[in-house]
Amino acid sequence: MAYSSSLTDPEWEIFEPLLLQKLPTQKQTRPPNWTKREIVDGILYQLKNGCNWQDLPQDFPPYSTVYWHYKQWRAAGVFEELMSALHGQVREPVKKSPSGRR
């Protein structure tokens, strides 16, 4: 089920490669039960709606999984790096446009 906080397919196409670049490398012990997209959508849902982690809808991975990834990624600075990279992608075309120059 899609929520207003969920990334669209075109947004995910931009976001996923950046996320995979920024995530800390981990030793893979077993295949994950949840995709990165499901985890990101759970994080975005909680951040947008401000609900308790335990109140995430059942369509998301378990709240403990979503929260664990959120804590790990936040501590590693993943969100700041993603925002910086996304901001740079948006600003680049503006810098090149004639109206973007001062």
NUTOR-546125 format. One record per residue: z, y, x of N, C-alpha, C in turn; residue in three letters. Coordinates in steps of 0.05 Angstrom, whole numbers, plus 5000, padded with zeros to 4 digits. Layout:
residues N
{{Z,Y,X},{Z,Y,X},{Z,Y,X},ALA}
...
end
This chain:
residues 102
{{5000,4977,5017},{5000,5000,5000},{5000,5025,5018},MET}
{{4983,5044,5012},{4982,5068,5027},{5000,5090,5015},ALA}
{{5013,5104,5032},{5030,5126,5024},{5018,5152,5035},TYR}
{{5027,5174,5025},{5016,5200,5034},{5022,5204,5064},SER}
{{5042,5191,5074},{5049,5193,5103},{5032,5174,5120},SER}
{{5018,5155,5108},{5003,5135,5123},{4978,5148,5136},SER}
{{4972,5139,5160},{4947,5148,5173},{4923,5136,5160},LEU}
{{4902,5152,5157},{4877,5142,5146},{4863,5126,5168},THR}
{{4842,5111,5161},{4827,5096,5181},{4815,5114,5203},ASP}
{{4803,5137,5195},{4792,5154,5217},{4815,5166,5234},PRO}
{{4838,5172,5222},{4860,5182,5238},{4870,5161,5257},GLU}
{{4872,5136,5247},{4881,5114,5264},{4862,5109,5287},TRP}
{{4836,5112,5283},{4817,5108,5304},{4822,5128,5327},GLU}
{{4831,5152,5321},{4838,5172,5342},{4865,5165,5354},ILE}
{{4884,5158,5337},{4912,5155,5345},{4917,5129,5361},PHE}
{{4904,5107,5353},{4910,5082,5366},{4905,5081,5396},GLU}
{{4882,5090,5406},{4878,5089,5435},{4898,5106,5450},PRO}
{{4905,5129,5439},{4925,5146,5451},{4952,5133,5452},LEU}
{{4960,5120,5430},{4985,5106,5428},{4987,5084,5449},LEU}
{{4966,5068,5451},{4966,5046,5470},{4967,5056,5499},LEU}
{{4956,5079,5505},{4958,5091,5532},{4986,5100,5538},GLN}
{{5000,5111,5518},{5026,5123,5522},{5049,5104,5521},LYS}
{{5046,5081,5508},{5068,5062,5505},{5076,5051,5531},LEU}
{{5102,5048,5536},{5111,5035,5560},{5102,5006,5561},PRO}
{{5095,4996,5584},{5087,4968,5586},{5111,4950,5583},THR}
{{5107,4929,5568},{5128,4909,5563},{5117,4882,5568},GLN}
{{5135,4865,5577},{5127,4837,5580},{5125,4825,5552},LYS}
{{5102,4813,5546},{5097,4801,5519},{5108,4773,5520},GLN}
{{5129,4768,5504},{5141,4741,5504},{5130,4724,5481},THR}
{{5122,4737,5460},{5111,4722,5437},{5093,4742,5422},ARG}
{{5075,4731,5405},{5058,4749,5390},{5075,4766,5370},PRO}
{{5068,4791,5367},{5083,4808,5349},{5079,4799,5320},PRO}
{{5099,4803,5304},{5097,4797,5275},{5084,4820,5260},ASN}
{{5085,4844,5272},{5076,4868,5258},{5056,4883,5276},TRP}
{{5037,4896,5264},{5018,4912,5279},{5030,4939,5287},THR}
{{5019,4951,5307},{5028,4978,5315},{5024,4998,5291},LYS}
{{5002,4994,5277},{4997,5012,5254},{5018,5009,5233},ARG}
{{5027,4985,5227},{5048,4982,5207},{5074,4995,5216},GLU}
{{5080,4993,5241},{5104,5005,5252},{5102,5036,5252},ILE}
{{5079,5046,5260},{5075,5075,5260},{5076,5086,5231},VAL}
{{5064,5072,5212},{5065,5081,5184},{5094,5081,5174},ASP}
{{5110,5061,5182},{5138,5061,5174},{5154,5084,5186},GLY}
{{5148,5090,5211},{5161,5113,5224},{5153,5139,5210},ILE}
{{5127,5142,5205},{5118,5167,5192},{5129,5170,5164},LEU}
{{5132,5147,5149},{5144,5148,5122},{5172,5158,5124},TYR}
{{5188,5147,5142},{5216,5155,5144},{5218,5184,5152},GLN}
{{5202,5193,5172},{5204,5221,5181},{5195,5240,5159},LEU}
{{5175,5233,5144},{5165,5251,5123},{5185,5253,5100},LYS}
{{5196,5230,5092},{5213,5229,5068},{5243,5233,5074},ASN}
{{5250,5230,5099},{5278,5234,5106},{5297,5214,5094},GLY}
{{5287,5190,5087},{5305,5170,5076},{5320,5156,5098},CYS}
{{5340,5141,5091},{5354,5124,5110},{5334,5102,5119},ASN}
{{5337,5093,5144},{5320,5072,5154},{5321,5048,5136},TRP}
{{5345,5042,5126},{5349,5018,5109},{5334,5020,5083},GLN}
{{5326,5044,5075},{5312,5049,5049},{5282,5049,5052},ASP}
{{5271,5040,5074},{5242,5038,5076},{5232,5018,5055},LEU}
{{5210,5025,5042},{5199,5006,5022},{5193,4978,5035},PRO}
{{5192,4958,5019},{5188,4931,5028},{5161,4926,5040},GLN}
{{5141,4944,5035},{5114,4939,5046},{5113,4945,5076},ASP}
{{5134,4957,5087},{5135,4962,5116},{5149,4939,5130},PHE}
{{5146,4938,5156},{5162,4918,5171},{5192,4923,5165},PRO}
{{5209,4904,5172},{5238,4908,5168},{5247,4934,5181},PRO}
{{5265,4948,5168},{5274,4974,5179},{5285,4972,5207},TYR}
{{5298,4949,5213},{5309,4946,5240},{5287,4945,5261},SER}
{{5264,4934,5254},{5241,4933,5272},{5229,4960,5276},THR}
{{5225,4974,5254},{5213,5001,5255},{5232,5020,5270},VAL}
{{5258,5019,5265},{5277,5036,5278},{5279,5030,5308},TYR}
{{5278,5004,5315},{5279,4996,5343},{5256,5008,5358},TRP}
{{5232,5006,5347},{5208,5017,5361},{5210,5047,5362},HIS}
{{5220,5060,5341},{5223,5089,5341},{5242,5098,5364},TYR}
{{5265,5084,5366},{5284,5091,5387},{5272,5087,5415},LYS}
{{5258,5064,5419},{5246,5059,5445},{5225,5079,5452},GLN}
{{5207,5085,5433},{5185,5104,5438},{5196,5132,5442},TRP}
{{5216,5140,5427},{5228,5167,5430},{5240,5170,5457},ARG}
{{5255,5149,5466},{5269,5150,5492},{5248,5151,5515},ALA}
{{5225,5139,5511},{5205,5138,5532},{5187,5163,5531},ALA}
{{5192,5181,5512},{5176,5206,5510},{5148,5202,5498},GLY}
{{5144,5180,5484},{5117,5174,5474},{5108,5195,5453},VAL}
{{5126,5203,5436},{5118,5222,5415},{5110,5249,5427},PHE}
{{5125,5259,5447},{5117,5284,5460},{5090,5282,5474},GLU}
{{5086,5260,5487},{5060,5256,5500},{5037,5254,5480},GLU}
{{5042,5240,5458},{5021,5238,5438},{5015,5266,5426},LEU}
{{5035,5281,5420},{5031,5308,5409},{5016,5325,5428},MET}
{{5022,5324,5454},{5009,5339,5474},{4979,5331,5476},SER}
{{4974,5305,5476},{4946,5295,5477},{4930,5303,5452},ALA}
{{4942,5300,5429},{4929,5308,5404},{4924,5338,5403},LEU}
{{4943,5353,5412},{4940,5382,5412},{4917,5390,5431},HIS}
{{4916,5377,5453},{4894,5382,5472},{4867,5376,5461},GLY}
{{4865,5354,5445},{4840,5347,5433},{4831,5368,5412},GLN}
{{4850,5379,5398},{4844,5399,5378},{4837,5426,5392},VAL}
{{4851,5433,5413},{4847,5459,5426},{4821,5460,5442},ARG}
{{4812,5437,5452},{4788,5437,5469},{4763,5448,5455},GLU}
{{4757,5439,5430},{4734,5451,5416},{4738,5481,5410},PRO}
{{4763,5489,5405},{4768,5517,5399},{4762,5534,5424},VAL}
{{4770,5524,5448},{4765,5539,5472},{4736,5542,5478},LYS}
{{4720,5522,5470},{4691,5523,5476},{4675,5540,5456},LYS}
{{4686,5545,5432},{4672,5560,5412},{4671,5589,5419},SER}
{{4650,5604,5411},{4648,5632,5418},{4671,5648,5406},PRO}
{{4680,5641,5382},{4702,5656,5369},{4729,5649,5381},SER}
{{4731,5627,5396},{4756,5619,5409},{4762,5633,5435},GLY}
{{4741,5648,5445},{4745,5662,5471},{4755,5690,5465},ARG}
{{4772,5700,5484},{4782,5727,5481},{4767,5746,5498},ARG}
end
